[in-house]
């Protein structure tokens, strides 16, 4: 039973993670921003990638969290991604290319927003509706069945 639970959660995590990353790739590939006008077009090209890339990174870490136990807690994933993207933004301030060229402090807010939306989806939506998504509950069940 324990092995089946682990395999099920890994399969579900891969499907969701790859789906999220595929949607992000499609958004970039089809240059969705070309279909917008005015201020929304400016917002899209300025900040949407700053929201959806950390969002995708969060779900990429969800795929690996069974093997990389440090990322099993939502706040560890969130802190890692926010730290990594903030460092990239600081490098831009120093003139070093990292995830972009131009420093904009609002980008950091957008990174936090993207991770925040991912955490909300992870903790409130997926945890409630997908069997085996909640690793804490899965670990409890595995410990009690031993």
N, C-alpha and C positions, 0 to 999 in steps of 0.2 A: 504493500500500500504506500509506503513512504517513497519508494522509487517512482511509482506512478505519479504521485503528487508533484515530485520534483520535475519529472519529465513534462508533465502537463503545464506547470508554471513556466518552465523554460520555453516551451513551444508557444504559449500564449504571449510571453514577453517578446519573443523574436517576431511574431506576427505583428504585434502592435508597434514595436520599435521600427521595424522595416517599413510598415505602412506610413508611419509619421514621417520618416526620412524620405520616402518616395514622394509623398505629397509636397514636402518642402522642395525637393529637387524639381518636381513638375512646376511648382510656382515660379522657381527661378528660370527653368528652361523655357517656359512659355512667356516669360517677361510680362507677367500679369499687370504690372504698373503701367504698361503702354495703353491699357484700356481705361485709365482714369484721367481726369482733367483737373486743373486748378490746384487748390490747396491739398486735396487728397492725394493727388499725384506726387506732389512735393513731399508730403508726409510718407507716402509709400516708399519712395526712393531713398528717403533719409533714414527711416527707422524700422520698416517692417522686417528687414533681414536681421536687425538687432533684436527683434522679438522672437522670430521663428527659429533662428539658428540655436540660441540657448535652449529653446523649447525642445528642439530635436536632440540636442546634446543630452538633455535630461533623460529622454526615452532611450537614447543609445546606452546610457549608463544603467537603465532599468534592465536591459538585455544582459548586461555583464554582472549584475549584482549578486547572482547566485554563486559566481566563482570569485568575485572580488568583494568579500564581506564588508569592507570599509564603506561600500556604497549601498548597503542594505537599508540604511536610514535615509529618509527623504532629505533631512537637513544636511547630511554629508554630501549628497549629490548636488544639492542647491549651493552649498558653500563652495564646493570645488568649481562648479561652472561659473558662478559669480566671480570668484577669485581669478579664474583663468581669463575670463573676458575683460575684467577690470584691468588686469595686468596688460592685456593686449592694448587696451585703450591708453594706458599710461605710456606704453612703448610708442604709440602713435604721437603722443605729446612730445616725446623725446626724438621724434623724427625717424623712428624705426617702423617699417611696414609690418603690421600684425593685424589681421582681420580687417584691414582698411588702411587708409592713408591719412585721413584727417581726424584730428582729435576733436571730439564733441562730448562734453560732460553729460549731455542728455542721453547719449548712447548707453551709459552705465545704468541710467534709470530704465531704459528699454530692455537691457539685459536682465535686470531684476524683474521687470514685468513679465518677460518671456518665461523665466524660471518659475515665477509665481503662478502663472497660468498652468504650467506643467504640473506643479505641485498640487494645485487644486484639482486638476483632472486625475492625477495619480491617487491622491488621498480621499477625495470625495466621490468621484465617479467610478473609476476602475476598481477601487477597493470594494465598493458596494455591489457592483454588478458582474464582476468577472471572478469565477471560482479560482482559487489558488493565487490570486494576485497579492493578497496581504501576506507577506513573508512572516510577520510576527505571529499571525494565527497559524500559518503552516508549520512554523517551528514549534509552537505550543502543541499542536496536534501530533507532531512527530515525537516530541518528548513524552507525551502521555501514552503513546502507543508502544513505547519501548519497554 
